[in-house]
Amino acid sequence: MTPTQQHDVLIIGSGAAGLTAALNLAGHSKVAVLSKADLTSASTFYAQGGVAAVLDQADSIDAHIYDTLKAGAGLCHVDAVRFTVENGPSSIQWLIDEGVNFTGETRPDGSIDYHLTQEGGHSQRRIIHAADATGHAISKTLIDCVKEHENIEIFPHKLAVDLITLNKLGLPGNRCLGAYVLDTKTGKIAIFKARFVILATGGASKVYLYTSNPDTSTGDGIAMAWRAGCRVANLEFNQFHPTCLYHPDAKSFLITEAIRGEGGILRLPNGEAFMSKFDPRAELAPRDIVARAIDHEMKRLGTDCVYLDITHKPSDFVIRHFPTVYEQCLELGINITTQAIPVVPAAHYTCGGVSVDLDGQTDIGNLYAVGETAFTGLHGANRMASNSLLECFVFARSASQKIIKHLHQDFPNPEIPLWDESQVTDSDEDVIISHNWDEVRRFMWDYVGIVRTNKRLLRAQHRIELLQKEISEFYQNYKISSDLIELRNLVLAADLIVQSALKRKESRGLHFSLDYPEAKSVIMNTVITPPNAPPFSARKPRKSDLVI
């Protein structure tokens, strides 16, 4: 890798949002795609359920909008919800055109009758899927397309360290110029210059001890954008997926929500169904309600898990609809056609993120954020199932179209200094990094989990302050490593989550506080502005933003 790379667009992240942006831009520009590991390391690859969109005549745009607003507990931006839902069908068609093989039956005229399933919060069947491995099917298709395109250059095993902006170089203006990037194989740092930068790094669920996310979900894009001066919003809303497999040999294996959509029943260890006590929608209630119900029952009974039962359905139905879950569980000695599945909640999705507009534009010129990294206003206080993949495609395409319109502009191209390691040494205390990594994930789980209190949040905040001092010392005095960079980002993400949670003096959606169990009548999003924010913003705040 040469010390300096130059492209029209730099995309940091290789999940659904990043690859969608790359493919939409590649016909107009030279694109670089950075992946922390290989191209299948993003969360998209592991998504099971599907993509929500209005594809059936019995459904409607207004119904999808209504369901999303209801799940979001009053905090969704209506314009973002309508924009996403209205662009849903065309985004699905784009995926089909790219070659994604969704589950369906071929009609006599050669068209496909796609199978649609229903998930929590949805009033209609509108989840298009590829069996129970939708993310795998989408990832494989998009990766194959990206690899074939001559205008897309792929850089695996590259970890962005920090964004480069005019402000950071001490120059006037408010624009992103690229990023410093670590080659995790060689330890060398290069400059990736670009006229436009897209953050598509995913969420920050790895900040919690138990998560359904891959190891790459360390809040990198959120942390880099914050350090560059971007606002973040609604980071107190961390979605915990209600049903992750509970087994000593399973590493955060997700049990798809579609099982509940197809009639799966949550049961206590004694076999009793319990969800109807918490919500009339029972197993089809939104995820925050289901996760809190499971958490409540586990704590009440002192049990390690509850059980998801689909055994009342015919065996061939279960195996046909959920082959991935069936095979994975069978390898661990659980036959889901005859046995209930042991499950626990786990951190699953970051509903907040870098504040953007409907084009994915952040506060900094030429810097965009898409996918789970971004706060678009779609999810509000709680993400409705399968809206997240839809958001990836809709906003990645929108951001790409905006960038294409400005590709002709002539931007100044200042000299960027090479990364300076002349004053640092190799660390002989890497055990501190691993210890701190474990510590932050444990206290975030204990103190900033499904149910919160001010006391717990303040305890977490105190520990974060101590960790940040240690990390700052390491960062300034030793050669950086991928573990150190991720830990630095993870602790900053934890700090922003706790700050946001302390500001919200109510319980709403995914944020439940024992100190403030009721929801307030005044409904506002929590937007936090960094101390180094630029003197002017590249986008205008929405009226519903509460700037803190």
KEFISE-721236 format. One record per residue (C-alpha): residue number from 1; x, y, z. Coordinates in Angstrom, 3 decimals, padded with zeros to 6 digits. Example, Ala and Ser with C-alpha at 12.3 -4.5 7.8 and 13.67 -1.06 7.14 Angstrom:
BEGIN
R   resi         c1         c2         c3
R      1    012.300   -004.500    007.800
R      2    013.670   -001.060    007.140
END
This chain:
BEGIN
R   resi         c1         c2         c3
R      1    000.000    000.000    000.000
R      2    001.468    003.346   -001.077
R      3    001.685    006.181    001.496
R      4   -001.093    008.110   -000.275
R      5   -004.126    006.864   -002.195
R      6   -006.359    009.152   -004.273
R      7   -009.970    008.427   -005.259
R      8   -013.089    010.402   -006.060
R      9   -015.058    008.716   -003.279
R     10   -013.806    006.870   -000.208
R     11   -016.313    004.484    001.375
R     12   -015.377    003.305    004.853
R     13   -017.286    000.072    005.425
R     14   -018.262   -002.949    003.332
R     15   -021.797   -003.796    004.469
R     16   -025.075   -003.303    002.626
R     17   -024.929    000.499    002.769
R     18   -021.301    000.815    001.705
R     19   -021.519   -001.633   -001.177
R     20   -024.803   -000.127   -002.390
R     21   -023.187    003.311   -002.462
R     22   -020.151    001.941   -004.286
R     23   -022.242    000.320   -007.016
R     24   -024.378    003.423   -007.507
R     25   -021.302    005.664   -007.740
R     26   -019.009    003.483   -009.811
R     27   -020.509    004.472   -013.143
R     28   -019.527    008.071   -012.479
R     29   -016.371    008.019   -010.323
R     30   -013.377    006.115   -008.998
R     31   -014.367    004.503   -005.700
R     32   -012.342    002.988   -002.843
R     33   -014.043    000.599   -000.395
R     34   -012.317   -000.094    002.929
R     35   -013.135   -003.231    004.894
R     36   -011.823   -003.856    008.415
R     37   -011.450   -007.554    007.680
R     38   -012.762   -009.268    004.555
R     39   -015.874   -008.095    002.720
R     40   -018.150   -010.480    004.610
R     41   -017.235   -009.132    008.049
R     42   -020.089   -006.587    008.209
R     43   -023.372   -007.073    010.083
R     44   -025.304   -007.412    006.815
R     45   -023.785   -010.836    006.195
R     46   -025.424   -012.181    009.365
R     47   -028.896   -010.657    008.906
R     48   -031.543   -013.365    008.780
R     49   -034.993   -011.761    008.615
R     50   -035.266   -009.639    005.487
R     51   -036.079   -006.206    004.074
R     52   -039.328   -004.370    004.831
R     53   -041.090   -002.753    001.873
R     54   -044.597   -002.309    000.488
R     55   -044.773   -005.032   -002.163
R     56   -048.282   -006.450   -001.770
R     57   -051.586   -004.987   -002.951
R     58   -053.086   -005.580    000.503
R     59   -050.418   -003.326    001.989
R     60   -049.943    000.439    001.576
R     61   -047.333    003.151    001.947
R     62   -049.434    004.798    004.649
R     63   -049.700    001.541    006.615
R     64   -045.921    001.054    006.590
R     65   -045.434    004.676    007.648
R     66   -047.984    004.306    010.450
R     67   -046.391    001.112    011.777
R     68   -042.921    002.709    011.736
R     69   -044.102    005.855    013.531
R     70   -045.888    003.776    016.147
R     71   -042.828    001.618    016.812
R     72   -040.651    004.739    017.025
R     73   -042.607    006.011    020.050
R     74   -043.059    009.546    018.752
R     75   -039.425    010.296    017.868
R     76   -039.342    009.369    014.186
R     77   -038.865    012.176    011.702
R     78   -041.962    011.913    009.548
R     79   -040.133    013.168    006.452
R     80   -037.445    010.504    006.864
R     81   -040.023    007.756    007.387
R     82   -042.038    008.748    004.319
R     83   -038.873    009.152    002.220
R     84   -037.665    005.678    003.210
R     85   -040.982    003.891    002.770
R     86   -041.771    005.552   -000.566
R     87   -038.347    004.558   -001.916
R     88   -038.684    001.014   -000.609
R     89   -040.153   -000.746   -003.660
R     90   -037.611    000.780   -006.073
R     91   -034.765   -000.214   -003.743
R     92   -036.008   -003.812   -003.681
R     93   -036.257   -003.782   -007.470
R     94   -032.661   -002.501   -007.634
R     95   -031.543   -005.460   -005.493
R     96   -033.459   -007.882   -007.716
R     97   -031.888   -006.302   -010.789
R     98   -028.455   -006.728   -009.214
R     99   -029.219   -010.441   -008.839
R    100   -030.432   -011.007   -005.265
R    101   -032.435   -014.247   -005.261
R    102   -035.294   -013.617   -002.847
R    103   -037.568   -016.491   -001.834
R    104   -040.601   -016.942   -004.084
R    105   -042.376   -019.128   -006.612
R    106   -042.255   -018.690   -010.366
R    107   -045.636   -017.967   -011.966
R    108   -046.678   -019.458   -015.344
R    109   -045.815   -016.150   -017.054
R    110   -042.254   -016.308   -015.714
R    111   -042.656   -013.600   -013.058
R    112   -041.917   -014.386   -009.428
R    113   -044.446   -014.380   -006.604
R    114   -042.167   -013.386   -003.739
R    115   -042.917   -014.779   -000.311
R    116   -043.492   -012.023    002.259
R    117   -043.366   -012.640    005.980
R    118   -044.467   -010.555    008.964
R    119   -042.378   -009.417    011.915
R    120   -042.870   -007.523    015.156
R    121   -044.555   -004.120    014.786
R    122   -045.696   -004.710    011.199
R    123   -049.439   -004.846    010.535
R    124   -048.946   -006.543    007.159
R    125   -046.746   -009.139    005.508
R    126   -044.092   -006.941    003.907
R    127   -040.752   -008.608    004.670
R    128   -039.105   -009.896    001.503
R    129   -036.400   -012.420    002.317
R    130   -034.079   -015.144    001.085
R    131   -035.159   -017.998    003.368
R    132   -033.629   -017.114    006.765
R    133   -030.277   -015.975    005.362
R    134   -031.235   -012.730    003.633
R    135   -028.087   -010.887    004.663
R    136   -025.900   -013.638    003.260
R    137   -027.746   -013.553   -000.067
R    138   -027.572   -009.755   -000.329
R    139   -023.919   -009.602    000.735
R    140   -022.820   -012.298   -001.689
R    141   -024.631   -010.640   -004.598
R    142   -023.338   -007.132   -003.894
R    143   -019.801   -008.363   -003.238
R    144   -019.770   -010.229   -006.557
R    145   -021.007   -007.088   -008.339
R    146   -018.432   -004.861   -006.631
R    147   -015.576   -007.198   -007.501
R    148   -016.558   -007.121   -011.171
R    149   -016.644   -003.314   -011.466
R    150   -013.473   -001.745   -012.821
R    151   -014.101    001.604   -011.090
R    152   -014.249    000.081   -007.591
R    153   -011.018   -000.684   -005.758
R    154   -011.376   -002.890   -002.683
R    155   -009.022   -002.577    000.295
R    156   -009.535   -005.422    002.819
R    157   -007.968   -005.410    006.270
R    158   -007.887   -001.615    006.397
R    159   -009.031    000.204    009.541
R    160   -009.703    003.934    009.395
R    161   -007.942    005.727    012.247
R    162   -009.393    009.233    011.875
R    163   -010.943    011.547    009.338
R    164   -008.885    014.324    007.771
R    165   -010.652    017.681    007.545
R    166   -009.675    021.237    006.679
R    167   -010.314    022.194    010.288
R    168   -007.922    019.519    011.586
R    169   -005.226    020.805    009.248
R    170   -005.721    024.316    010.588
R    171   -007.158    025.513    007.288
R    172   -010.317    027.583    006.795
R    173   -013.490    025.819    005.740
R    174   -015.625    022.860    006.688
R    175   -014.812    019.914    004.451
R    176   -013.612    016.328    004.721
R    177   -010.502    015.411    002.706
R    178   -010.118    011.713    003.445
R    179   -008.799    009.539    006.265
R    180   -005.694    008.080    007.849
R    181   -005.947    004.302    007.449
R    182   -004.133    001.454    009.220
R    183   -003.192   -001.677    007.311
R    184   -003.932   -004.286    009.986
R    185   -001.612   -006.815    008.322
R    186    001.499   -004.617    008.103
R    187    000.850   -002.026    010.812
R    188    001.550    000.783    008.326
R    189   -000.632    003.899    008.071
R    190   -001.498    005.505    004.755
R    191   -003.477    008.551    003.650
R    192   -006.636    007.900    001.641
R    193   -007.512    011.186   -000.045
R    194   -010.955    011.601   -001.587
R    195   -013.219    014.382   -002.772
R    196   -016.110    012.726   -000.928
R    197   -016.137    010.348    002.044
R    198   -018.962    008.017    003.075
R    199   -019.044    006.492    006.556
R    200   -020.744    003.088    006.422
R    201   -019.073    001.401    009.380
R    202   -022.148   -000.012    011.102
R    203   -023.190    000.432    014.705
R    204   -021.676    000.195    018.173
R    205   -023.319   -002.890    019.689
R    206   -019.923   -004.400    020.527
R    207   -019.908   -001.909    023.391
R    208   -022.055   -004.507    025.195
R    209   -020.891   -007.834    026.568
R    210   -023.632   -009.815    024.841
R    211   -024.407   -008.893    021.249
R    212   -025.653   -010.459    018.051
R    213   -023.202   -008.315    016.065
R    214   -019.833   -009.307    014.605
R    215   -016.601   -008.107    016.194
R    216   -016.400   -005.188    013.737
R    217   -019.329   -003.276    015.328
R    218   -017.183   -000.976    017.459
R    219   -018.739    002.406    016.634
R    220   -015.826    003.518    014.443
R    221   -017.777    005.839    012.145
R    222   -019.700    007.423    015.004
R    223   -016.496    008.065    016.950
R    224   -014.559    009.443    013.958
R    225   -017.407    011.747    012.966
R    226   -017.722    013.056    016.537
R    227   -014.000    013.762    016.764
R    228   -014.239    015.603    013.440
R    229   -017.028    017.831    014.790
R    230   -020.287    016.131    013.731
R    231   -023.358    016.024    015.892
R    232   -024.749    012.676    017.008
R    233   -028.323    011.912    017.989
R    234   -030.459    009.402    019.920
R    235   -027.578    007.187    021.013
R    236   -029.453    006.251    024.196
R    237   -031.658    004.005    022.067
R    238   -029.844    000.677    021.814
R    239   -032.012   -002.125    020.543
R    240   -031.649   -005.475    022.255
R    241   -032.786   -008.340    020.074
R    242   -035.063   -010.479    022.242
R    243   -033.930   -013.842    020.933
R    244   -030.283   -014.781    020.657
R    245   -029.381   -018.419    021.088
R    246   -028.357   -019.269    024.656
R    247   -025.732   -021.995    024.419
R    248   -022.147   -022.207    025.734
R    249   -020.800   -023.116    022.290
R    250   -022.740   -020.507    020.306
R    251   -021.173   -017.083    019.817
R    252   -024.062   -014.610    019.647
R    253   -026.119   -016.559    017.120
R    254   -029.304   -014.679    016.299
R    255   -032.640   -016.489    016.223
R    256   -034.572   -014.613    013.569
R    257   -037.656   -012.645    014.528
R    258   -039.418   -014.279    011.606
R    259   -039.869   -017.377    013.767
R    260   -042.177   -015.340    015.996
R    261   -043.748   -013.885    012.859
R    262   -044.607   -017.419    011.742
R    263   -046.176   -018.382    015.071
R    264   -043.278   -019.040    017.440
R    265   -044.236   -018.774    021.130
R    266   -042.034   -017.522    023.962
R    267   -042.261   -019.760    027.013
R    268   -040.889   -019.884    030.542
R    269   -038.840   -022.924    031.629
R    270   -042.073   -024.548    032.865
R    271   -043.623   -024.204    029.406
R    272   -045.914   -021.273    030.224
R    273   -046.433   -018.671    027.493
R    274   -045.980   -015.200    028.980
R    275   -045.948   -012.451    026.327
R    276   -049.714   -011.829    026.445
R    277   -049.238   -010.522    030.005
R    278   -047.077   -007.699    028.678
R    279   -048.703   -006.718    025.375
R    280   -051.875   -007.706    023.487
R    281   -049.730   -008.303    020.389
R    282   -047.853   -010.978    022.369
R    283   -044.888   -012.308    020.341
R    284   -045.496   -009.736    017.589
R    285   -044.973   -006.746    019.893
R    286   -042.012   -004.468    019.006
R    287   -038.589   -005.615    020.089
R    288   -038.194   -003.272    023.067
R    289   -041.350   -004.633    024.676
R    290   -040.399   -008.253    024.019
R    291   -036.820   -007.764    025.269
R    292   -037.992   -006.069    028.490
R    293   -040.565   -008.807    029.053
R    294   -037.912   -011.505    028.724
R    295   -035.511   -009.534    030.926
R    296   -038.267   -009.121    033.550
R    297   -039.154   -012.818    033.590
R    298   -035.528   -013.941    033.733
R    299   -034.825   -011.648    036.692
R    300   -038.096   -012.573    038.433
R    301   -037.382   -016.298    038.174
R    302   -033.590   -016.122    038.382
R    303   -033.358   -018.194    035.204
R    304   -030.615   -018.023    032.592
R    305   -032.920   -017.973    029.577
R    306   -036.440   -018.417    028.237
R    307   -037.549   -020.600    025.324
R    308   -038.838   -019.929    021.808
R    309   -041.158   -022.719    020.688
R    310   -042.042   -023.430    017.049
R    311   -042.595   -027.180    017.526
R    312   -046.367   -026.900    016.945
R    313   -045.668   -026.166    013.261
R    314   -045.056   -029.046    010.788
R    315   -041.414   -030.112    010.600
R    316   -041.139   -029.546    006.857
R    317   -042.532   -025.999    007.290
R    318   -039.921   -025.169    009.943
R    319   -037.016   -026.627    007.976
R    320   -038.108   -024.960    004.718
R    321   -038.576   -021.507    006.243
R    322   -035.656   -021.530    008.696
R    323   -032.913   -023.777    007.292
R    324   -030.038   -021.735    008.739
R    325   -031.453   -021.694    012.275
R    326   -032.412   -025.380    011.989
R    327   -028.942   -026.481    010.884
R    328   -027.056   -024.275    013.351
R    329   -029.160   -025.444    016.301
R    330   -028.958   -029.079    015.185
R    331   -025.156   -028.870    015.260
R    332   -025.485   -027.838    018.911
R    333   -027.856   -030.678    019.731
R    334   -031.145   -028.752    019.491
R    335   -033.765   -029.967    017.018
R    336   -036.063   -026.953    016.679
R    337   -038.822   -029.074    015.115
R    338   -039.171   -031.018    018.389
R    339   -037.423   -028.831    021.009
R    340   -037.916   -025.233    022.166
R    341   -034.911   -022.964    021.559
R    342   -033.177   -021.419    024.623
R    343   -032.886   -017.658    024.023
R    344   -031.734   -014.457    025.762
R    345   -031.756   -010.774    024.733
R    346   -028.541   -009.307    023.303
R    347   -027.465   -005.896    022.003
R    348   -028.448   -005.837    018.362
R    349   -028.856   -002.405    016.783
R    350   -027.746    001.191    017.367
R    351   -030.799    003.347    016.607
R    352   -028.922    006.625    016.975
R    353   -025.811    007.750    015.162
R    354   -024.247    010.562    013.169
R    355   -026.878    013.199    012.455
R    356   -027.627    013.445    008.708
R    357   -030.246    014.783    006.306
R    358   -032.236    012.875    003.666
R    359   -029.139    012.709    001.451
R    360   -026.935    011.297    004.194
R    361   -025.035    014.612    004.473
R    362   -023.379    015.183    007.858
R    363   -022.435    018.519    009.436
R    364   -019.117    018.467    007.560
R    365   -018.924    019.214    003.853
R    366   -018.399    016.211    001.522
R    367   -018.784    013.794    004.465
R    368   -021.748    011.435    004.369
R    369   -022.969    008.718    006.717
R    370   -025.282    005.862    005.759
R    371   -026.628    002.676    007.306
R    372   -026.395    001.965    011.023
R    373   -023.691    004.624    011.435
R    374   -026.230    007.356    010.667
R    375   -029.162    008.906    012.496
R    376   -031.634    009.614    009.708
R    377   -034.735    009.976    011.872
R    378   -036.285    006.759    010.538
R    379   -036.155    004.677    013.710
R    380   -037.006    007.146    016.456
R    381   -036.951    005.528    019.891
R    382   -037.172    001.994    018.529
R    383   -036.319    000.365    015.218
R    384   -039.064   -001.692    013.656
R    385   -037.891   -005.051    012.368
R    386   -036.314   -005.144    008.890
R    387   -036.540   -001.377    008.373
R    388   -032.776   -001.151    008.892
R    389   -031.697   -002.954    005.730
R    390   -034.226   -000.874    003.813
R    391   -032.657    002.270    005.281
R    392   -029.224    001.099    004.071
R    393   -030.331    000.838    000.460
R    394   -032.527    003.945    000.351
R    395   -030.010    006.317    001.932
R    396   -026.944    004.860    000.217
R    397   -028.654    005.450   -003.127
R    398   -029.756    008.941   -002.076
R    399   -026.266    009.901   -000.882
R    400   -024.787    008.567   -004.122
R    401   -027.154    010.655   -006.224
R    402   -026.245    013.766   -004.227
R    403   -022.513    013.103   -004.653
R    404   -022.904    012.489   -008.396
R    405   -024.509    015.933   -008.757
R    406   -021.410    017.563   -007.216
R    407   -018.657    015.466   -008.799
R    408   -017.994    018.186   -011.351
R    409   -017.112    020.747   -008.660
R    410   -013.496    021.768   -008.331
R    411   -012.373    021.442   -004.697
R    412   -008.989    022.689   -003.421
R    413   -006.598    019.810   -002.803
R    414   -004.267    020.800    000.065
R    415   -001.181    018.828    001.032
R    416   -001.835    016.353    003.855
R    417    001.046    015.479    006.201
R    418    002.027    011.824    006.487
R    419    001.264    009.999    009.724
R    420    004.027    010.804    012.230
R    421    005.277    007.931    014.412
R    422    008.645    009.481    015.236
R    423    007.775    010.144    018.884
R    424    006.129    006.813    019.782
R    425    007.422    003.390    020.798
R    426    006.175   -000.197    020.716
R    427    003.916   -001.017    023.645
R    428    004.883   -003.679    026.175
R    429    001.573   -003.318    028.054
R    430   -000.993   -004.669    025.584
R    431   -002.644   -006.539    028.470
R    432   -004.070   -003.165    029.554
R    433   -005.867   -002.813    026.226
R    434   -007.477   -006.250    026.485
R    435   -008.432   -005.628    030.129
R    436   -010.008   -002.257    029.315
R    437   -011.857   -003.748    026.351
R    438   -013.418   -006.359    028.640
R    439   -014.159   -003.834    031.389
R    440   -016.121   -001.394    029.237
R    441   -018.290   -004.138    027.739
R    442   -019.102   -005.572    031.161
R    443   -020.075   -002.328    032.895
R    444   -022.071   -001.189    029.871
R    445   -024.043   -004.430    030.069
R    446   -024.568   -004.098    033.819
R    447   -025.228   -000.351    034.037
R    448   -026.478    000.805    030.618
R    449   -028.480   -002.214    029.496
R    450   -032.175   -002.927    028.952
R    451   -033.224   -001.295    032.254
R    452   -031.328    001.760    033.577
R    453   -031.090    004.051    036.588
R    454   -029.279    007.344    037.130
R    455   -027.022    005.666    039.669
R    456   -025.970    002.993    037.215
R    457   -025.414    005.539    034.450
R    458   -023.231    007.725    036.675
R    459   -021.179    004.694    037.682
R    460   -020.618    003.899    034.033
R    461   -019.711    007.518    033.303
R    462   -017.091    007.549    036.063
R    463   -015.440    004.404    034.712
R    464   -015.497    005.791    031.184
R    465   -013.627    008.926    032.310
R    466   -010.862    006.788    033.838
R    467   -010.622    004.604    030.751
R    468   -010.406    007.604    028.427
R    469   -007.419    008.940    030.353
R    470   -005.590    005.624    030.028
R    471   -006.450    005.295    026.344
R    472   -005.329    008.862    025.617
R    473   -001.957    008.141    027.201
R    474   -001.570    004.967    025.147
R    475   -002.614    006.686    021.930
R    476   -000.076    009.496    022.398
R    477    002.906    007.389    023.458
R    478    002.720    004.049    021.663
R    479    002.359    002.797    018.127
R    480   -001.289    002.256    017.404
R    481   -002.832   -001.140    016.784
R    482   -006.257   -002.248    015.608
R    483   -007.167   -003.209    019.188
R    484   -006.234    000.236    020.470
R    485   -008.120    002.056    017.705
R    486   -011.254   -000.025    018.277
R    487   -011.023    000.384    022.039
R    488   -010.640    004.164    021.630
R    489   -013.744    004.251    019.429
R    490   -015.686    001.847    021.638
R    491   -015.126    003.877    024.800
R    492   -016.085    007.105    023.030
R    493   -019.264    005.429    021.780
R    494   -019.984    004.290    025.346
R    495   -019.449    007.845    026.577
R    496   -021.903    009.254    024.016
R    497   -024.480    006.576    024.860
R    498   -024.266    007.391    028.571
R    499   -024.367    011.162    027.954
R    500   -027.495    010.715    025.861
R    501   -029.132    008.411    028.408
R    502   -028.498    010.875    031.255
R    503   -030.131    013.674    029.259
R    504   -033.369    011.756    028.697
R    505   -035.450    012.189    031.864
R    506   -038.175    009.768    030.810
R    507   -038.776    006.237    029.590
R    508   -039.450    005.964    025.895
R    509   -038.946    003.175    023.403
R    510   -035.643    001.406    023.981
R    511   -034.630    003.707    026.844
R    512   -036.261    002.514    030.077
R    513   -035.307    004.186    033.356
R    514   -036.549    003.087    036.759
R    515   -036.073    006.706    037.915
R    516   -038.337    008.078    035.163
R    517   -040.762    005.261    034.276
R    518   -043.238    007.526    032.456
R    519   -042.934    009.171    029.039
R    520   -042.976    012.983    028.862
R    521   -045.547    014.894    026.865
R    522   -042.821    016.965    025.166
R    523   -041.208    014.780    022.508
R    524   -037.694    015.631    021.373
R    525   -034.710    013.792    019.920
R    526   -031.438    013.985    021.827
R    527   -028.769    015.665    019.694
R    528   -025.300    016.163    021.185
R    529   -022.882    018.701    019.711
R    530   -019.116    018.105    020.069
R    531   -017.006    020.907    021.554
R    532   -014.990    021.190    018.311
R    533   -018.037    021.521    016.055
R    534   -017.380    023.693    012.977
R    535   -018.648    027.295    013.109
R    536   -021.212    026.440    010.454
R    537   -023.026    023.296    009.470
R    538   -023.229    021.626    006.081
R    539   -026.855    020.752    006.815
R    540   -029.738    022.359    008.684
R    541   -031.137    020.768    011.870
R    542   -034.699    019.558    011.814
R    543   -037.282    021.227    014.036
R    544   -037.603    018.113    016.197
R    545   -033.898    018.077    017.076
R    546   -033.149    018.902    020.711
R    547   -029.630    020.298    020.593
R    548   -027.732    019.804    023.860
END
